[in-house]
Amino acid sequence: MERQLAGRHVLVTGAAGGIGAELCRTLAGRGAKVCGLDRDRASLARLARAQPGIATLAADLGRAQELAKRLAAQAKKDGPFDGLVSNAALFKDAGTLAKTTPAIWKEEIDGNLAGAFNVVHALLPAMRRRKNGALVFIASVNARVFLGHPAYSAAKAALLAFARAAAVEGGRHGVRSNVILPGTVATPAWRGRLRKDPKLFAKLRKWYPLGRIVEPAEVAKAACFLLSDDASAVSGACLDVDCGLMAGVKPLAAELTQEEF
Ligand SMILES: NC(=O)c1ccc[n+]([C@@H]2O[C@H](COP(=O)([O-])OP(=O)(O)OC[C@H]3O[C@@H](n4cnc5c(N)ncnc54)[C@H](O)[C@@H]3O)[C@@H](O)[C@H]2O)c1
């Protein structure tokens, strides 16, 4: 496993976030040369101090032209990218349609979808030329069923269609494209909601067949698989990393069967 990604140069977006930092650590631990991109300079600097072996790039995925230039310069310096984990996301407080304003809708759609497009747009031509590329998109179980946050969910659902387009068009150019759909993962993105209810994660456990939420490292290990040759025939796939959440509604099944399990 340690050398699963040896010789791969992988860009991780949203690298300074909870899952992003773990992606950087796990990928590097498996032999990848990692470049972590984020727009949050302070958190990126903390990441660089904590993981001195990785390269960091402060850039905003929303600024397509500047992003493309910065990535081209990075590739010139450290070599072309073989892999991408498109992990950055934007999450606002509006949990319902009733609270979603046009401004929130646009911000969340752009932040979660346009950013992923912009980075793929910048990296794909070189991957196609080199006939070598693995794209991994971090979506969410919110792409499959409504769990609140309509704009975020719509953007995550659209990522699935985008990833399929990249899989179908990229195939004969040696480019694979897959999606990971995590369930709840304890990261700083939950800080605000945990302030309102410190017992939130404990309450969520009953919905998860495995009786717990997901660890950042479990998302990272799934990404390693999809980036690696172990997944050489896997393209266009959607992999739920959700402690069983999408398998069924456990409390409802218990009520319907009137049995404990
Ligand atoms: N935490 C969860 O429960 C959970 C569940 C399902 C899916 N996910 C997905 O996992 C991924 C990581 O989530 P997380 O919880 O680690 O989030 P996080 O908020 O901790 O990290 C997201 C990072 O993305 C960066 N970012 C946002 N917009 C950017 C932009 N335009 N340019 C550059 N960087 C930008 C932020 O600065 C931040 O560091 C996201 O795609 C998220 O939707 C998370």
The ligand as an SDF file (V2000), in Angstrom:
LIG
                    3D

 44 48  0  0  0  0  0  0  0  0999 V2000
  -17.6830   17.1620    6.1050 N   0  0  0  0  0  0  0  0  0  0  0  0
  -18.7210   16.4550    5.6870 C   0  0  0  0  0  0  0  0  0  0  0  0
  -19.5810   16.0140    6.4710 O   0  0  0  0  0  0  0  0  0  0  0  0
  -18.8800   16.1590    4.2140 C   0  0  0  0  0  0  0  0  0  0  0  0
  -19.8900   15.2650    3.8120 C   0  0  0  0  0  0  0  0  0  0  0  0
  -20.0630   14.9900    2.4730 C   0  0  0  0  0  0  0  0  0  0  0  0
  -19.2330   15.5700    1.5430 C   0  0  0  0  0  0  0  0  0  0  0  0
  -18.2610   16.4320    1.9500 N   0  0  0  0  0  0  0  0  0  0  0  0
  -17.4160   17.0310    0.9110 C   0  0  0  0  0  0  0  0  0  0  0  0
  -16.0560   16.7920    1.2180 O   0  0  0  0  0  0  0  0  0  0  0  0
  -15.2510   17.8670    0.7280 C   0  0  0  0  0  0  0  0  0  0  0  0
  -14.3860   18.4390    1.8360 C   0  0  0  0  0  0  0  0  0  0  0  0
  -15.2400   18.8620    2.8920 O   0  0  0  0  0  0  0  0  0  0  0  0
  -14.6850   19.4070    4.2820 P   0  0  0  0  0  0  0  0  0  0  0  0
  -15.7010   19.0470    5.2960 O   0  0  0  0  0  0  0  0  0  0  0  0
  -13.2680   19.0080    4.4590 O   0  0  0  0  0  0  0  0  0  0  0  0
  -14.8010   20.9830    4.0180 O   0  0  0  0  0  0  0  0  0  0  0  0
  -13.9290   22.1810    4.6170 P   0  0  0  0  0  0  0  0  0  0  0  0
  -14.8680   23.3400    4.6620 O   0  0  0  0  0  0  0  0  0  0  0  0
  -13.2100   21.7730    5.8600 O   0  0  0  0  0  0  0  0  0  0  0  0
  -12.8490   22.4140    3.4660 O   0  0  0  0  0  0  0  0  0  0  0  0
  -13.1710   22.9560    2.2160 C   0  0  0  0  0  0  0  0  0  0  0  0
  -11.9470   23.7130    1.7270 C   0  0  0  0  0  0  0  0  0  0  0  0
  -12.2190   24.1900    0.3870 O   0  0  0  0  0  0  0  0  0  0  0  0
  -11.6060   25.4720    0.2660 C   0  0  0  0  0  0  0  0  0  0  0  0
  -12.2520   26.2050   -0.8220 N   0  0  0  0  0  0  0  0  0  0  0  0
  -13.5620   26.5230   -0.9360 C   0  0  0  0  0  0  0  0  0  0  0  0
  -13.7680   27.2290   -2.0550 N   0  0  0  0  0  0  0  0  0  0  0  0
  -12.5600   27.3750   -2.6640 C   0  0  0  0  0  0  0  0  0  0  0  0
  -12.1360   28.0420   -3.8520 C   0  0  0  0  0  0  0  0  0  0  0  0
  -12.9900   28.7050   -4.6360 N   0  0  0  0  0  0  0  0  0  0  0  0
  -10.8330   27.9760   -4.1950 N   0  0  0  0  0  0  0  0  0  0  0  0
   -9.9450   27.3100   -3.4090 C   0  0  0  0  0  0  0  0  0  0  0  0
  -10.2910   26.6760   -2.2560 N   0  0  0  0  0  0  0  0  0  0  0  0
  -11.5870   26.7210   -1.8930 C   0  0  0  0  0  0  0  0  0  0  0  0
  -11.8620   26.1230    1.6300 C   0  0  0  0  0  0  0  0  0  0  0  0
  -10.9880   27.2130    1.8500 O   0  0  0  0  0  0  0  0  0  0  0  0
  -11.6370   24.9560    2.5810 C   0  0  0  0  0  0  0  0  0  0  0  0
  -10.3030   24.9060    3.0480 O   0  0  0  0  0  0  0  0  0  0  0  0
  -16.2320   18.8730    0.1410 C   0  0  0  0  0  0  0  0  0  0  0  0
  -16.3550   18.6690   -1.2420 O   0  0  0  0  0  0  0  0  0  0  0  0
  -17.5270   18.5490    0.8300 C   0  0  0  0  0  0  0  0  0  0  0  0
  -18.6700   18.9440    0.1000 O   0  0  0  0  0  0  0  0  0  0  0  0
  -18.0490   16.7470    3.2540 C   0  0  0  0  0  0  0  0  0  0  0  0
  1  2  1  0
  2  3  2  0
  2  4  1  0
  4  5  1  0
  4 44  2  0
  5  6  2  0
  6  7  1  0
  7  8  2  0
  8  9  1  0
  8 44  1  0
  9 10  1  0
  9 42  1  0
 10 11  1  0
 11 12  1  0
 11 40  1  0
 12 13  1  0
 13 14  1  0
 14 15  2  0
 14 16  1  0
 14 17  1  0
 17 18  1  0
 18 19  2  0
 18 20  1  0
 18 21  1  0
 21 22  1  0
 22 23  1  0
 23 24  1  0
 23 38  1  0
 24 25  1  0
 25 26  1  0
 25 36  1  0
 26 27  1  0
 26 35  1  0
 27 28  2  0
 28 29  1  0
 29 30  1  0
 29 35  2  0
 30 31  1  0
 30 32  2  0
 32 33  1  0
 33 34  2  0
 34 35  1  0
 36 37  1  0
 36 38  1  0
 38 39  1  0
 40 41  1  0
 40 42  1  0
 42 43  1  0
M  CHG  2   8   1  16  -1
M  END
$$$$
